[in-house]
Amino acid sequence: MTHVIDNPATGRFELVEQGLTAYADYRLTPDRMIIDYVFSPTALRGAGTAGRLMQGVTEAARARNLKITPLCGYAAAWLKRHPETADLVA
């Protein structure tokens, strides 16, 4: 089971897999979540970890009624590949 955790003290969503942490740095405005950077450790790349992280980020944005502004290239590309999230992108 994927368990993405919001860590507001550090301004990032985190996903731990195989003892390593992938994360998405974010900032909030009243109506928007700005994704600045998505990072996945080298050992987790190509395994879908960052995608599972982004799924958790979109679920959190939807639950909070926030739009997402992806400044990170990976986040923007992931959102484009998932048309079910198009309503979240602003």
Secondary structure, DSSP 8 states (H G I E B T S, - for coil): ----EEETTTTEEEEEETTEEEEEEEEE-SSEEEEEEEE--GGGTTTTHHHHHHHHHHHHHHHTT-EEEE-SHHHHHHHHH-GGGGGGB-
